[in-house]
């Protein structure tokens, strides 16, 4: 598949909002903290920050020209211990297991070198497996930590991409 990551623009905000609803729905398998809103969907409570704050960059992931998912990249001024944070990473089910995610990360790492912080819910074993596979592929040294965030146990990794 021909995979691309494209920085989302203001005109793409409804697409990103729709994808966030699917992403958050997926996360309900691993957390009880997410609830359906009055309109029957899941909503990212800080969605407006994506477009209002410097250092938050949404990217659309496309495979063969079709929307496949998104990632949310954070950088300064939000980060102190890393250059970048992959805050959210999502692929529609139909694109999982087809190397789309790995290729999207390849493109990101090729464009943005530096220290990354990446975090997963501890109960989200598929995400943890995915990121471990990425780290092995790049032969990255991983500094792993655990922490509680909003009552959820999370595992995070600090890696340096050169």
N, C-alpha and C positions, 0 to 999 in steps of 0.2 A: 504494500500500500504506500502511496505517496502521502507522507504526513508533513504537515506544516503547523507551526504555531504563529498566530497572528495577534498582535496587540489589539485588544478590544477597544473600541472607541465609544463615545457617548451614544452614537446611533445604534450600537449593539447592546445597549443596557437591558432591553427587554429579553433578548436572547440569553444574556448572562443571568438575569433574574430567573428565567424559566429553568435554566440548567441548575441553578442553585437549589430550586425546589426538588429536583430529582436527586441531587447530591445529598441534601439533608434527609430526604426520604430514605436513601441508602444507609445513612448513618444511624437511623433508628434501630437497625439490627444490633447496634453496639452501644447505644446509650438510651436512657429513658428521659433525658433532659430536653428533647425536642418535641414540640407539640404542633399540631395542625392549627392554622389560623382560622378565623371566621369564614374565610372564603374557601376552605377545604384544601388548602395547600400548605407547604412549608415555606417559611420566609426567613431569609437571613436578616437578623435584626439590625445589623450595621451596614446594610447594602449601600446606603447613600454615601458612606465613607469612601467606597471604591472610586467614586467619581469626584469627591470633594477634597480628598487629602493627597498631598504629595507623598510619594513613596509606596503607593498601592497600585499595582499594575495587573489588570486582568488580561489573560490571553485565551483566545479561542484555539482549540485543537481541532484541526481538520484532517480528514483521511479521505483521499481520493475526491477532494472537493466538498465532502459532506461534513457537517458538524459532528464531531466525535466526542467532545468534552471541553473542559476548560481547566486552567490553573490560575491561581492567584499568587503573584509574587510580591513579597514585601521587601523593602530596602530602607535605607535611612530616610527619614528620621525615626522610624519605628524600631530599628534594631540597634543593639549596642554590642552584642558579642559575635555577630555574624554580618557578612555583607548582604546576604539574601536569606529569605525564608520562603519556602514553598508552603504557604499557609493552607491552601486548599488545592486538591488535585482530583479531578473527576473524569471518568469515561463512561459513556453509555454502555450498557451491558453488551450490545452487539459489537462493540469494538474491543472488548476485553479479551485477553489471551491471543491477540493477533499482532503483538509487538508494537501497537500504536503508542501505548504509554511509554515504553522504553525509548522509542524513537523521538517522542515529544521531549523527554528528558534529555536525550542526546542533543537535540537542537538547542534547548535551553542552556545546558552546560557548555556547549560550544560557543554560545554568544556571551554568556556571563560567567566569567571565571572568578573564583573567590571562595570564601567560606559560606556554607549554607547551613541553616538550621531547618530540620524537617521533623515534624511531630505527628504521631498517630495516637488514636485512642488505643489503650492496651488491649481492649477486647476486639479491636479490628484486625484480626489475624491476617486476612488477605492483604491489607495495606502494608502491614509489617513485613510479610513475605515479599511483596513487590519491592519495597525499598531495600531490603537485604539483598535481593537479586541485583538491583541497580548498583549498590555499593560493591558487591563482588565483581560485577562487570567492569567497573572503573578501578578496581583494586584500591578502594579508598580506605584510609584509616578512619575508624568511626569512634567518636567519643559519645557514648550513650548515657542518657540521664533519664530519670523518672520523676514525675511531679504530678501534683493534683491541680486540675484546672476546672473550676466550676463544679466541684464534686466528682469529677471523672479522673481516673488514673490514666496518665498519658506517658508514652515513651518518646523521647526525642533524640535526634542524632545531630551531631555537629561534624561536618565533613568539609575538607578543603578540595576544591576542584581546580586543577591547574591546566 
